[in-house]
Each structure stands twice: as structure tokens, then as C-alpha cells.
Amino acid sequence: MQVDLKDKRVLVTGGTRGIGRGAVEAFLDSGALVAINGRTTESTAKAIAELGNAERLISAPGDVATAAGCEAIVNNAIKDLGGLDILVNSAGVARLGPIEDFDEAAWDQMLNINLRGTFFCIRAALSALRESNGNIINLASDVGLIGASDLVVYCASKGGVVNMTRAMALEFAPEVRVNCVCPGYVDTDMVRRDGIERASDPAAEEQSLVDEAPLKRIATPAEIASAIVYLAADDARFVTGAAFQIDGGTTAG
Ligand SMILES: NC(=O)c1ccc[n+]([C@@H]2O[C@H](COP(=O)([O-])OP(=O)(O)OC[C@H]3O[C@@H](n4cnc5c(N)ncnc54)[C@H](O)[C@@H]3O)[C@@H](O)[C@H]2O)c1
């Protein structure tokens, strides 16, 4: 599907790697101008150099874990892009473990990045998005819709993203659409480097992730990015408040 987003102004948080990076590539292919956020200036500069489309990319580094960080990222992106049409909140972290492993600092870190960061980036972007009749896509998860053991804190953060998306869709309508995508396992650093490769038996770990999905594989970042670009485009002009599962069937039954 070729989507025309020529000269649309896009900010992707967590755009240096993984799903966010896939979304940046898909937006570039659609003709958009894209501000890439990652935690550091070095990480955004490296991503821009690797993507090789520097005239359509700007750097918007900063930490989404604080409200001040979110405001700085969003305000700089709006200034450099000359406004904002599309905000994608992809910055996120995941950690497995029983709840005994999660003290207050670990809870705060996950909730601050995944849920609070999404809220404060949206809050900072809202007036620019109202001006452009723009839209927002949040990265939730299949486990924002169903529970998973050893992922209690992550589930709490992503369940929050799903229902916050719905509430915002109501509050911002009709000017600004708000949707989220709910991927199953996707082949990114979050899953491969921080999960599969750290397991005592990586091949068995990968097989167990593959077996969880009825479609018997994990997704590519590009498969999530094409849904993000669809939701961002005019084709989805009657879609708001949706939680779009792209999970190979994990939440189907
Ligand atoms: N990979 C999966 O299987 C999967 C499944 C469902 C949902 N998700 C969600 O999709 C999103 C992207 O995940 P991914 O797999 O691409 O992860 P990733 O680890 O590959 O990339 C995460 C990105 O977020 C950025 N980031 C992390 N903390 C940040 C902070 N405090 N401030 C600014 N940027 C920060 C990183 O720099 C990186 O660019 C996350 O919200 C994740 O929870 C991922």
C-alpha cells in the first residue's frame, strides 16, 4: 500500500530503533518530513546518518521519562518542522520478572517511560495537532489487552496506554484522531537483544515466542509500521479510539 503523506510533519519518539525506526522509514517512503527522537543526540545523529535521507529528517533528542523532557522534545520538533501533523509515541521499555523483582524505582521507570511519557508528549503536542487537524498513534501492546505473567508492570503500562487512547479520542474529537497499535512479539532489540539472546537457551526461547502466535512467527518492524502509516493517513479519517491488534492472532481467543 503506497500512502501519500507528502510534506506531513511527523514526530516519532523512540524513532532511533525498532518499531519507531520502521515507522520513520515508512513515513519517509510516503514523502513525510520526520523528527526522530531517541534518548541522546548521538543516537539520533547515528540513526539519521544510517537512514541517509538527511534533508527530510531532523533530530529531536531527549528523555520522555519526565514531563520537562517531553515538552522539550515536542517543542523543538514543532519549531524545526514548522508545526506538527502526526505524533507517534514509540519510546518504550520492557522488563520481564515476577513482581518481587519490581521495587518502586523499577515500577516508576517503566510507567514513566511507557505511560507518563506518552501522556506528556501528547499534552505538549496537542495545540499544534489541533491547528493541523492532526493525529496521534500510540504504541500499546497485545498485553495491553490481555494479561501475561512476569509482565505485570509492563501490562499495567500498556493497558493504561490503550484506555488513555480511547479517552483522548473522545476528548480531542473531532479535531484530532487518537489510535493505538497493539503488536505481539516484534523482531527488535527489545525482544531479540534483551530477551532471546539473554535466555539460557536462545533457540528454545525464540521457538516459545513463535509458538505463542497462531500465525507461528514474530512480526517485523515494517509490518507494524505499515499499520501506523495507515492510521496516520487520510484513509483512516473515520478511525479514532481504535486499538489495532497486529499480533498474529495472540489476542483472538
Ligand atoms: N518489540 C515488541 O515485541 C513490542 C511488542 C509490543 C509493543 N512494543 C512497544 O513498541 C514500542 C517500541 O518497541 P521496540 O521493540 O521498537 O523497542 P526498542 O528497544 O527496539 O526501541 C525502543 C526505542 O525507545 C527509545 N527509548 C527508550 N526509553 C526512552 C526514553 N526514556 N526517552 C526517549 N526514548 C526512549 C529507545 O532509544 C529506542 O529508540 C515500545 O513502546 C514497546 O513497548 C514492542
The ligand as an ORCA input file, in Angstrom:
! r2SCAN-3c Opt
* xyz 0 1
  N       9.120     -5.402     20.236
  C       7.948     -5.879     20.617
  O       7.727     -7.103     20.608
  C       6.845     -4.965     21.055
  C       5.554     -5.515     21.164
  C       4.513     -4.694     21.556
  C       4.737     -3.365     21.819
  N       6.002     -2.857     21.721
  C       6.187     -1.440     22.028
  O       6.638     -0.773     20.867
  C       7.485      0.322     21.238
  C       8.814      0.196     20.536
  O       9.439     -1.004     20.968
  P      10.705     -1.622     20.211
  O      10.522     -3.077     20.197
  O      10.948     -0.887     18.963
  O      11.836     -1.311     21.287
  P      13.401     -0.982     21.102
  O      14.015     -1.281     22.417
  O      13.922     -1.652     19.896
  O      13.391      0.587     20.851
  C      12.904      1.439     21.841
  C      13.118      2.860     21.445
  O      12.640      3.682     22.538
  C      13.658      4.606     22.885
  N      13.551      4.952     24.305
  C      13.538      4.115     25.375
  N      13.467      4.839     26.518
  C      13.419      6.143     26.150
  C      13.340      7.355     26.860
  N      13.305      7.374     28.199
  N      13.311      8.513     26.156
  C      13.371      8.523     24.799
  N      13.447      7.396     24.072
  C      13.482      6.215     24.736
  C      14.971      3.890     22.540
  O      16.014      4.822     22.397
  C      14.575      3.215     21.230
  O      14.677      4.143     20.162
  C       7.585      0.281     22.754
  O       6.645      1.160     23.315
  C       7.225     -1.158     23.079
  O       6.742     -1.301     24.394
  C       7.057     -3.614     21.323
*
